[in-house]
Every structure is written in C-alpha cells, then in structure tokens.
C-alpha cells in the first residue's frame, strides 16, 4: 500500500510539472524585437506573398510589385525588368 501511495505522489508531481511547464516558459520568454515594415519604410507593396531569410540574415519579401531585401536597417527593392528578356 505504501508503494502505491508513493507512485501516486510521484505521478501527481510529474503531472503538475508537465501541466505547468508551458506557463513557466511563457513567464521566462525572451524579449523579441519586432519592427513593422511598410511602404513608408521602403517596402514596394503592403501585401507580402512570401518571406524568406537567407544564410546571411537578410529578410526577403516577395510582393506583386517586386522583391524586397531587408538587412535590419533599410529595404532595397528589386523590380522586374520591362521589355526584351523580361518575364511576362
């Protein structure tokens, strides 16, 4: 009987720890720096279709107007070429 009681206490302890773990992680979450990017900051369009981060940490945003590269300080926009050799 004493052995079963010990198992119940152990089970309750582990259950409590696992139940509270997500809440503990929220309390000690990292500070995340988030910056809103828009047309005012140089983005070619507000609607972003795709986001990619390359191996150098550059963020790439694909819009209908073109591709935008963000280096953490400024946005550089690349637009499609018009005329011969351009994609339709």
Buried (B, 14 or more C-beta within 10 A) or exposed (E): EEEEEEEEEEEEEEEEEEEEEEEEEEEEEEEEEEEEBEEEEEBBBEEBEEEEEEEEEEBBBBBEBEBBBBEEEEBEBEEEEEEEEEEE
